[in-house]
Amino acid sequence: MRVLGVDPGLTRCGVGVVEGVAGRPLSMLGVGVVRTPADADIGTRLVGIERGIEEWIERFQPELVAVERVFSQHNVSTVMGTAQASAVAMLCAARRGLPVALHTPSEVKAAVTGSGRADKAQVGAMVTRLLRLSAPPKPADAADALALAICHIWRAPAQNRLQQAVALHASKGRTR
């Protein structure tokens, strides 16, 4: 499975591509950040993020896009910008018929470190170790994007089995 992880943000939108399957060593295919100028108007910034994500999708041909689920923070303007960047990533994926998976920050942290309360340094260290990199990806947004991709690859088999079980249960309920 090849997954493009997206850590949404208006100024720095982390992107990373990981390939592999659960239970086997994973490979990083690419990591980076789509940047937009903080002083540009919002429309220009969103177009810049769209172009950047489209380039990553075109270059790496992922099977799925994993995006950090926006969660409530105290700073509403930060949440709005993150949500807008997140929507752009989902739009780019949908335009190409790619499925999108959303994972909360605590889900991602728990998947890669074992603790949903891990800090950025711990996530970066584990991403480095799991992908056998020589150093943690910089900035942290890039490491977070890789962590999202890893999280999805590891969680997808269990999520798929759960969805199949729910669908089977629902279909049995309709036949009674």
Secondary structure, 3 states (H helix, E strand, C coil): CEEEEEECCCCEEEEEEEECCCCCCCEEEEEEEEECCCCCCHHHHHHHHHHHHHHHHHHHCCCEEEEECCCCCCCHHHHHHHHHHHHHHHHHHHHCCCCEEEECHHHHHHHHHCCCCCCHHHHHHHHHHHCCCCCCCCCHHHHHHHHHHHHHHHHHHHHHHHHHHHHHHHHHHHHC
